[in-house]
Amino acid sequence: MLRIIHYSYTPNTASTNRLIAYVKNIPTNVQCKVYFMMPDSSLSRTDNFSSNIKVVYCWDKFNCTNKLFRFISFKLILKWIKSQIIEGDVVYCYNAPLFISVLYKRGVHYYAEKTEHPLVTFPDSRLIKFNLEDHLKLCRNLDGLFVISTALKDYYINEGVNPDRISIINMTVDASRFINIKKQYLNTSYIAYCGNASNNKDGVDKLIKSFSYVHRTHPNLFLYIIGQAPYSIHGENIQLAKKLCVLDKIVFTGIVCASEMPQLLKNAEVLVLNRPDSLQAQCGFATKIGEYLLTENPIVVTSVGDVPLFLKDGESAMLSSANDDEEFAKKICWLLDNPEDARKIGYVGAQVAYSCFNAEIETHKMLKCMGYEI
């Protein structure tokens, strides 16, 4: 039995989307149980899986909605899951390898995945105490560790994890969401970013600065910032846009539901991610890049982390140096001024997404590492 353990089922988040992409592509000959430990605020659920997949919502068995009991429930859930595990099982913890320290049993094979550097994203400190050395010790004893980038693989190798037990599983994206999505030619032309509208992670403030350069030669163009930023960041970016005299050309959409997102991205002229160079950018890989590519629109992204391993400047995307907002703007302008070349770049970029970020291929790669015959 393959037992997959994830902290929470939270629709439309990168972690949940990646996990669901795996589960949807598990072959029917693999019996699997997926455990979602904690609910989101809406008690969200999904059941769109084949018959060999059973989903267990652990909060049905324990009181996880009451904040006073959440910590106790979390501990009880881990112990209950451990009671379900039997010799010969394969246990896979997504982005939470520290759970394995509680779930450990002899005769069971343990795997975990990390898509971010451990110093960038921590487990919920209210529920489980994070200690870097404990994390690294556990990773050294896993049967296998899956990571999303070469930098993350190198990090764990340098920290003593056996390189033969580390596998890179590429970022995955659900291509089915973009099937039959046709471009709607509107009266308003815009370029677009989607995400959590953060400055430190995604450089939305840098994007606004780049857009101010683009605005000089393309005054009728709009910038759509799709996603809900923290209140303080949103206020700072509004003030920045005012200072740069582009506030009337920026649309802050807030949160957009998943079903509407593909069309909104498809209608853009160019899709953009002015991500700064950081530990997070070096070791992670933004899911939004795959979604951008699947629209067949041209994209402009900063050349950080593993991005240049997959995308070539002027061929499948436009790559800009990180922390150079004016260069980023020039890449956007070139695409706007050369629509035929932009169309070709968008098409080639989509083929990269289909071949390199294919959820079925990456899921089967992971299962083979676990010893399954696919």
C-alpha positions in Angstrom: 0.0 0.0 0.0 1.2 3.5 -0.9 0.2 5.9 1.8 0.5 9.6 0.9 0.4 12.1 3.8 -0.2 15.8 3.3 -0.8 18.4 6.0 -4.0 20.0 4.4 -6.2 19.9 1.4 -6.3 23.5 0.4 -7.6 24.0 -3.2 -5.7 26.2 -5.6 -2.5 26.3 -3.6 0.7 25.2 -5.3 1.3 22.4 -2.8 -2.1 20.9 -3.0 -2.2 21.3 -6.8 1.1 19.4 -7.1 0.0 16.6 -4.8 -3.3 16.2 -6.7 -1.5 16.1 -10.0 0.5 13.1 -8.6 -2.5 11.3 -7.3 -4.4 11.7 -10.6 -1.6 10.0 -12.4 -1.0 7.0 -10.2 -1.7 3.9 -12.3 -4.6 1.7 -11.4 -2.3 -1.2 -10.3 -1.0 0.9 -7.4 -3.3 0.8 -4.3 -3.1 4.1 -2.5 -4.5 6.0 0.5 -4.2 9.8 0.7 -4.4 11.3 4.2 -5.2 15.0 4.5 -4.6 15.8 8.1 -6.1 19.3 8.7 -9.0 21.1 7.0 -9.0 24.5 5.4 -11.5 27.1 6.6 -14.1 25.6 4.1 -13.6 22.0 5.0 -12.8 21.4 1.3 -12.8 18.0 -0.2 -12.2 16.3 -3.5 -13.0 12.8 -4.8 -12.1 13.0 -8.5 -9.8 10.0 -8.5 -9.8 6.4 -9.9 -11.1 3.5 -7.8 -7.6 2.5 -6.5 -7.3 5.8 -4.7 -8.9 6.2 -1.3 -8.9 9.7 0.3 -9.0 10.0 4.1 -10.0 13.3 5.7 -8.5 12.9 9.1 -10.6 15.7 10.6 -13.6 13.5 10.3 -12.2 11.4 13.1 -10.9 14.2 15.3 -11.9 17.7 16.3 -9.6 19.9 14.1 -11.9 22.9 13.6 -11.7 24.1 17.2 -8.5 26.0 17.7 -8.2 24.9 21.3 -8.1 21.2 20.2 -6.2 21.6 17.0 -2.8 20.9 18.5 -4.0 17.9 20.4 -5.9 16.6 17.3 -2.7 17.0 15.2 -0.8 14.7 17.5 -3.6 12.2 17.7 -4.0 12.1 13.9 -0.3 11.3 13.5 -0.6 8.4 16.0 -3.8 7.2 14.3 -2.1 7.2 10.8 0.8 5.3 12.3 -1.6 2.7 13.5 -2.8 2.2 10.0 0.7 1.6 8.6 1.8 -2.1 8.2 5.1 -3.8 7.3 5.8 -3.5 3.5 3.9 -0.2 3.1 5.4 2.8 1.3 4.9 6.1 3.1 5.3 9.3 1.2 5.2 12.6 3.1 4.7 15.6 0.9 6.7 18.7 2.1 6.6 17.5 5.7 9.4 14.9 6.2 9.4 15.6 10.0 6.1 13.7 10.3 8.1 10.6 9.5 9.9 10.9 12.9 6.5 10.1 14.5 5.3 7.6 11.8 8.4 5.5 11.8 8.0 1.7 11.9 10.4 -1.1 11.0 9.8 -2.8 7.7 8.3 0.3 6.1 9.8 2.4 3.3 9.8 6.1 3.8 10.0 8.9 1.2 9.6 12.6 1.4 9.6 15.6 -0.9 10.9 19.1 -0.4 10.1 21.9 -3.0 11.7 24.7 -1.0 14.9 25.2 1.0 14.1 24.2 4.6 15.2 27.6 5.8 12.6 29.3 3.6 9.5 27.4 4.6 9.1 25.9 8.1 6.4 23.5 9.3 3.7 25.1 11.4 5.6 25.8 14.6 2.4 25.7 16.6 2.0 22.1 15.8 5.5 20.7 15.3 8.8 22.2 16.4 11.2 22.7 13.6 14.9 21.9 14.1 17.2 22.0 11.1 19.6 19.3 12.3 16.7 17.0 13.2 15.3 17.6 9.7 18.7 16.8 8.0 19.2 13.7 10.2 15.8 12.4 9.2 16.5 13.1 5.5 19.8 11.2 5.7 17.8 8.1 6.8 15.0 8.2 4.2 14.7 5.6 1.5 14.3 8.4 -0.9 14.1 12.2 -1.0 12.4 14.1 -3.9 13.4 17.7 -4.6 12.4 20.2 -7.3 15.7 21.7 -8.3 19.4 21.1 -8.8 20.3 23.6 -6.1 18.1 21.8 -3.6 19.7 18.5 -4.5 23.2 19.9 -4.1 22.2 21.4 -0.7 21.1 18.0 0.7 24.1 16.2 -0.8 26.3 18.7 1.0 24.5 18.0 4.2 25.2 14.3 4.0 22.2 12.8 2.2 23.2 10.0 0.0 23.0 11.3 -3.6 21.7 8.0 -4.9 18.6 8.5 -2.7 17.8 12.0 -4.1 15.7 12.5 -7.2 14.7 15.6 -8.9 11.0 15.7 -9.7 10.2 18.6 -12.0 7.5 21.2 -11.4 4.2 19.8 -12.7 1.2 21.6 -14.1 -2.3 20.5 -15.0 -2.4 20.9 -18.8 -6.1 19.9 -19.0 -7.1 23.3 -17.5 -5.9 25.0 -20.7 -7.5 22.7 -23.3 -9.9 24.6 -25.6 -9.2 28.0 -23.9 -9.2 30.4 -26.9 -7.8 33.9 -26.8 -10.5 36.6 -26.5 -9.5 39.8 -28.2 -10.7 42.6 -26.0 -10.6 46.4 -26.2 -8.1 46.5 -23.4 -4.6 45.1 -23.9 -2.7 44.0 -20.8 0.2 42.0 -19.5 -0.3 39.9 -16.4 1.2 38.4 -13.3 -0.5 35.8 -11.1 0.5 34.7 -7.6 0.4 35.8 -4.0 1.4 39.3 -5.1 4.4 39.3 -2.8 7.5 41.5 -3.1 10.1 39.4 -1.4 9.2 36.2 -3.2 7.8 37.3 -6.6 9.1 40.9 -6.9 5.8 42.6 -7.6 7.3 45.9 -6.6 10.0 45.3 -9.1 7.4 44.4 -11.7 5.6 47.7 -11.1 8.9 49.5 -11.7 9.5 47.6 -14.9 6.0 48.4 -16.0 6.7 52.1 -15.5 9.4 51.8 -18.2 7.1 49.9 -20.5 4.4 52.6 -20.0 6.6 55.2 -21.6 6.3 53.6 -25.1 3.0 51.7 -24.6 0.8 54.1 -22.7 -2.4 52.2 -23.5 -1.2 49.0 -22.0 -2.5 47.7 -18.6 -0.8 45.6 -16.0 -3.0 43.0 -14.3 -1.7 41.9 -10.9 -3.8 38.7 -10.1 -3.7 37.6 -6.5 -4.3 38.8 -3.0 -1.3 40.5 -1.4 -1.0 41.1 2.4 -2.6 44.4 3.3 0.7 46.1 4.1 2.3 45.0 0.8 -0.7 46.0 -1.2 -0.6 49.5 0.3 3.1 49.8 -0.4 2.6 48.8 -4.0 -0.3 51.2 -4.5 1.9 54.1 -3.2 4.8 52.9 -5.5 2.4 52.9 -8.5 1.2 56.4 -7.6 4.8 57.6 -7.3 5.6 56.2 -10.8 2.4 57.7 -12.3 1.1 54.3 -13.4 -1.6 53.6 -10.9 -4.4 54.2 -13.4 -2.9 51.5 -15.6 -2.6 48.8 -13.0 -5.5 46.5 -12.1 -5.2 44.7 -8.8 -7.7 41.9 -9.3 -7.5 40.3 -5.8 -8.2 36.5 -5.7 -9.5 35.0 -8.9 -11.1 31.5 -8.8 -9.3 28.7 -10.4 -11.9 28.2 -13.1 -11.4 31.8 -14.4 -7.7 31.9 -14.2 -6.8 30.1 -17.5 -8.9 32.6 -19.6 -7.6 35.6 -17.8 -4.0 34.5 -18.5 -4.8 33.5 -22.1 -6.1 37.0 -22.9 -2.9 38.7 -21.9 -0.4 39.9 -24.4 2.6 38.8 -22.3 2.9 37.0 -18.9 5.5 38.1 -16.5 7.4 37.1 -13.4 10.1 39.5 -12.2 11.3 37.3 -9.4 14.4 38.5 -7.5 17.4 36.3 -7.0 17.0 34.7 -3.5 17.4 31.5 -1.7 13.8 30.7 -2.5 14.2 31.4 -6.2 17.5 29.4 -6.4 16.0 26.3 -4.7 12.4 26.4 -5.8 10.6 26.5 -9.1 7.5 28.7 -9.6 4.4 26.7 -10.7 3.0 29.8 -12.4 5.8 29.5 -15.1 4.2 26.2 -16.3 0.7 27.8 -16.3 2.1 30.8 -18.2 3.7 28.6 -20.8 0.5 26.5 -21.4 -1.4 29.6 -22.6 1.0 29.8 -25.6 1.5 33.4 -24.7 5.1 34.6 -24.6 6.5 35.0 -21.1 9.2 37.2 -19.5 10.9 35.7 -16.4 14.1 36.4 -14.6 16.9 33.9 -15.1 17.0 32.4 -11.6 17.4 28.9 -10.2 16.7 26.2 -12.8 14.7 28.4 -15.1 17.6 28.6 -17.7 17.9 24.8 -17.7 14.4 24.6 -19.3 13.9 27.9 -21.1 16.1 29.6 -23.7 16.1 33.3 -24.1 14.5 34.4 -27.4 13.4 30.9 -28.2 11.0 29.6 -25.6 10.8 32.6 -23.4 12.5 36.0 -22.7 14.9 35.7 -19.9 16.0 38.8 -18.0 18.8 39.2 -15.4 17.5 39.3 -11.9 17.4 42.7 -10.2 17.5 44.6 -13.5 14.1 46.2 -13.9 14.9 48.2 -17.0 16.2 45.1 -18.8 13.1 43.2 -17.8 11.0 46.1 -19.3 13.0 46.0 -22.6 12.2 42.3 -22.9 8.5 43.0 -22.6 8.6 45.9 -25.1 10.4 43.7 -27.6 7.6 41.1 -27.5 5.0 43.8 -27.8 6.8 45.3 -30.8 7.4 42.0 -32.5 4.1 40.1 -32.4 5.0 37.4 -34.9 8.2 36.5 -33.1 6.3 36.7 -29.8 3.7 34.2 -31.1 6.5 31.7 -32.1 8.2 32.0 -28.8 4.9 31.4 -27.0 4.3 28.3 -29.1 7.7 26.8 -28.4 7.3 27.6 -24.7 4.1 25.6 -24.5 5.9 22.6 -26.0 8.5 22.9 -23.2 5.7 22.8 -20.6 4.1 19.7 -22.2 7.4 17.8 -22.4 9.3 18.9 -19.2 6.5 19.6 -16.7 4.2 16.7 -17.5 2.5 15.4 -14.4 2.1 11.9 -15.7 5.8 11.6 -16.6 7.0 13.1 -13.2 4.6 10.9 -11.2 5.8 7.7 -12.9 9.4 8.8 -12.4 8.7 9.2 -8.7 6.9 5.8 -8.4 9.8 4.0 -10.2 12.1 5.5 -7.5 9.9 3.9 -4.9 10.2 0.5 -6.6 6.9 0.3 -8.4 6.8 -1.2 -11.9 5.1 1.2 -14.2 
